[in-house]
Amino acid sequence: MGLFGRQPKVASTRLFFATDIHGSEPCFRKFINAGNFYRCQFLILGGDMTGKQIVPITRHSDGMYSCRLRDQRFESVDDRELVEVKRLIRVGGDYPVVGSEDELAELGDPECLERRFRKIVYDTVVDWVTFAEEFLSGTGQRVFVAPGNDDFFEIDRALQGSSVVEFVEGKAVELCDGHAMITTGYSNPTPWNTERELPEDALEQRLEEMVSHVEDVENLVAVIHPPPFDSHLDYAPELNGELRIQFDGMGGVRMVPVGSTAVRRFIENHQPLLTLHGHVHEGGGRVAIGRTQCLNPGSEYAKGTLVGAIVTIADGKVLSHQFVNG
Amino acid sequence: MSSNATATRDALPAVEQDRAQDAPYVRKSSGLVRDVPFLDMFLMNASSSNPVGIAVAYGIFFAMATFPRCNLLLAIVIALVLGAFVWVTFALVSATLPRVGGDYLYGSRLLHPIIGMGSNLATYVGSVLAAGTAAYFVASVAVGPAMTIIGVVTGNKWWVTAGTTVSTGWPAFAIAGGTLVVLSLLSLTGTKKVTRVMVWLYGIAFVAFGVSILILLFKTRAGFIHDVNAYTKSITGKGNAYQATIAAGAKGGLATGGGYSFKNTMGAVFVVLGYTMFAFWSSTYMAGEMKGSGRRSRQLGAMVGGGAFGGILVLVSAAIYLHTAGYDFVAASSNGYYPVGVTPFLHFFASIAAGGGTFLAIVLGVAFIGWFPVALYAGNLNMVQRAPFAWAFDGLIPAKVAAVDRRTNTPVVSILLACGLGLAAAAWACWSSKSIFSLISTFTLLLFVPVIVTGVAAVVMPWFRPDIYRASPSDWKIAGIPVIVVAGLGTVAVGILAFVLVGVFASNLGIKHVALTLLLPVIGFAIAAVYYYAVRAVRRRNGVELDLVYKTIPPA
């Protein structure tokens, strides 16, 4: 709808979509509160919900703690202050791990680090699901979640079987009257070779399999983690073989499309009503591919800011969309 | 299959330099890149928006012409110290809110949407006027004098006449407009091409400027006087041009040989600030991708260090120029008493000091032109082209204004709008060339509005948005005092000082409507308020609550 259009008075569905919160606890808590705050019946978390870094906190023999969190160095931290330090670590999506110097030394072993990561990520997701159940139980709000390419397979177990959180990876579900929804967090290959990546043809097959269960594709909402290729929702800094950003000079970072060709073909062929994407944090925006409205709200999880999109759909149309960050 | 997009590229940083690939305790996950080499960041910030050659050549000319007996070197030092507050503030705030949008983002998210809009309106209008003026300068300060230099050194009067002709009126507008149109067309073809052209122009101009300064560095005052007299004699037939220029200046009212005026030095501070302080500008608007959530030390080193490096370069270059050419001679020539009209003189005098070679004079004169498209595009036009991204993303303007062409990845409407407004500003500059200092002062003053707003945002951030502050590199205390608060207070003081200086020195700067000029920001904020509430009402009709964009959602 244009800036000056008037929204028709029809029964509509208002949904809130956020993605790529990467372990940020305030972002998750804000997401859980988004239904109340933005008055949305449906909350959709589009993938990459887990963090990327462990922050070791050293427990010293005198009972005090110390750690380094990016620019900040925390020294002589007591038990009371430790709570705040842990909170700060979780704001940026990192995981605090407390131990003596000897205990933390084992994190230097890549296998041990991997084990600790998988356990702490799983435990955190279990805590989050429990929290969501306590907060949203009885509100009538529906919460849909699918992992993203960065998320370990282990978390699927933590997300399944909840009474409030609906695990929708690889599924076609009824979103609301007349609108089905398909969801996947798998992405096309990345330079980081992450957990859930598929070659383009396999990704296309996965999408085709899901859409084969949908009767009314014109009213379909598709939550697909990677944005369509060369859609402007997928422009990211170009990297060289050493994963260094490439520049054009005068402060200009060289941007290249990194989205999925399979997702683009899927949208062009099926023309669903709405597609919701994430994956490329700097690709926030809206694009129309034919009749399909494609949205990527982007992500600012590192500061604990929840970026999302409020979308109103009804009668086979996207009545409005609004990007918010709070 | 057609597609159109809004507010897309550069909007948010995914690259995570604080969780770099080579950092310990990270797992295999997307978005982790290696640190950008510090030197790259430093050079980009140092080079991207500080046209040193213009700051030295035209800045000195401007200051000397408007503030007689100012102590220019002291003014530069004061401006550098004041600028440091601003650089630190913008480095910290932009690291905290690392998205394209600049002062609009800081004002709207940390204070109030109307303040963000009003501030950005001042930035937008100021940058449009600056772009138009820079385009006019391509004709009047770059191409015109270069043609005059060619005519003088080759003895061809046609070039001298042409140099004067192209500096005003329709010919000047043709050059200014042509430059704007060419840069806009280049912008339409993609950022890569226009950036490449800027890099080449900057490189050529910088090398030529360096050669000019080195020539002056290795020249004694006596040698310079001898060369100027000998060379000017070959043109005018009179052999004492150096002394005659100073004498003419004294006769025309310029005090010579005495001490400095502190009052006028403070006036010159305003001029110097306008040329040196805004080194952070493109770092805020253009290099959004670089800010990321990187480490504070790197951010400060790159932004503050880059700004300071440019400022110190201006200081050293100005000191060399004044030491070799002599204050009284520079002042008198800046006020039009040197018999050859090749404003702003520096590179012309350098070529004379090198022996008066025709080839060198032409090369330095032509290379000097390179500064102006850089100042026009990197310093101003680029911001005007990009500002609508943030407005459209928040739903304040129709999405089509910021729509990006799929093939070239450029915002076509926004670029054309910037070009049109730039042409209007260039026309204003071309036909009001007699009051050009007034125009420069007005847009410089407007550009202090976002400085004040960002300063206020920095001061209140720890209390208004503790959630953002505590999780950001801005949470930095020295001796228990939050650095961002001190830097923010200093920045607000710098902004207020600029308004005071314009009020006090209005007549020097050629400003006739002092009250109106000083009230321009207030008018801007009033327009922003009316526009914001009108758009909010309209958007509510189509189911969008604009207020939600600026509200922080409380965690459950």
Interface residues (C-beta under 8 A of the other chain):
Chain A: M1 G2 L3 F4 G5 R6 Q7 S12 E25 P26 R29 K30 I32 N33 A34 F37 Y38 D48 K52 Q53 I54 V55 P56 R70 D71 Q72 L88 V91 G92 L107 G108 L113 E114 F117 F131 F135 N149 D150 S187 T190 P191 W192 N193 T194 E195 D230 S231 H232 L233 Y235 A236 P237 L239 E242 L243 R244 I245 F247 D248 G249 M250 G251 G252 V253 R254 M255 E268 H279 V280 H281 E282 G283 G284 G285 R286 V287 A288 I289 G290 G298 S299 E300 A302 K303 G304 T305 L306 V307 I310 T312 L319 S320 Q322 F323 V324 N325 G326
Chain B: M1 S2 S3 N4 A5 T6 A7 T8 R9 D10 A11 L12 P13 A14 V15 E16 D18 R19 Q21 A23 P24 Y25 V26 R27 K28 S29 S30 G31 L32 V33 R34 V36 D40 M44 N45 S47 S48 T96 L97 R99 T191 K192 T195 R196 M198 V199 Y202 S282 S283 M286 A287 E289 M290 S293 R295 R296 S297 A378 F393 D394 G395 I397 P398 A399 V404 R406 N409 D467 I468 R470 A471 S472 P473 D475 W476 V535 V538 R539 R541 N542 G543 V544 E545 L548 V549 K551 T552 I553 P554 P555 A556
